[in-house]
């Protein structure tokens, strides 16, 4: 059995990336993201080696693609760069392969994605908006004013978990399990949440057990408008193996959780750090959709996606061999000075604000991007109705991950 046991050094987060030999630069160390110091590392790669090979890393050798246009090329060339066997830098576990449609190539990818796509179709989004607004009002109206609390726990997690429960028609009173399974599926063993791959597997098998009960209930009932029912009735998904079902569940849970949850937290932090942008927003609430897009670019909630070269190919003057890992660093592409003016600045009325690549491009573009934007828009519409300001009163704590780029805690105080 293959066990992934990382031995990343936290000391790397304190190193000047320009003091490291270029060939030794490794941007997969999660401490860079937990300490929020990854920016200069990627700036150096964009400037000096935009397509860069790292020969030694805890995740194995890999190529980094760090410029916006090169990322677009990889993301839209699925005939050259495969999504199989995984979208993560680390390889899948040999005896626990969680297949999911985001880590498949056409035609199977298209067939399985099309089964789940209707849950976020425009008509469904119109139906969701009153529910999202009602729940947002409920959460905001129960927050303390003038008293410190954790925005991640009380707002970001609560709102996204309620939405996940709705998408799956999961028992609402047990919805916190969805957040736990999402966090466990992306956690690095030995760095807080889980200690080993065996522990991850046992927890996720518990997830499979509970969702298998839901499958058995819905496969014998008429098709309904939730993801479990859609998968159980879908022609290309109804005969999935248990681990493939689990893989697609994890994909949909993480996809429905991390982008929205971490952008909800990032928007509060960014507007606190940039008070002139908050004043611009309060003076013109019509800027909320633009602010949401700029926050998604500025934060980039998922730092990377991996591809595997199907054939020998050339990118950025470098020869990539068949079978080698190619990592698209969205977190770098969204700060590429060649694609965005003043990319490190947070500008809520930035021109072409929607051209960010946080949702990916091509056939794997995020299925739920419009739902995420809807949840964020409604949240800020309701915030501006209630509060003069959200003050960040302590340092944010960030996720220890090179994949999920987000927050575990954000202490705030509301001012009415």
Secondary structure, DSSP 8 states (H G I E B T S, - for coil): ---------GGGGGS-GGGS-GGG--TT-THHHHTT-HHHHHHHHHHH-SEEEE---TT-SEEEE-SHHHHHHHHT-TTTEE--S-SSSS---TT-----GGG--TTHHHHHHHHHHGGGSHHHHHHHHHHHHHHHHHHHHTS-SSS-EEHIIIIIIHHHHHHHHHHHT--GGGTHHHHHHHHHHH--TTSSS-S-HHHHHHHHHHHHHHHHHHHHHHHTS---SSHHHHHHH-TTTTT--HHHHHHHHHHHHHHHHHHHHHHHHHHHHHHHH-HHHHHHHHH-GGGHHHHHHHHHHHH-SB-EEEEEESS-EEETTEEE-TT-EEEEEHHHHTT-TTTSTTTTS--TT-TTGGG--TT--GGGS-TTHHHHHHHHHHHHHHHHHH-SEEEE-S--EE-S-SSB--EEE-EEEEE-
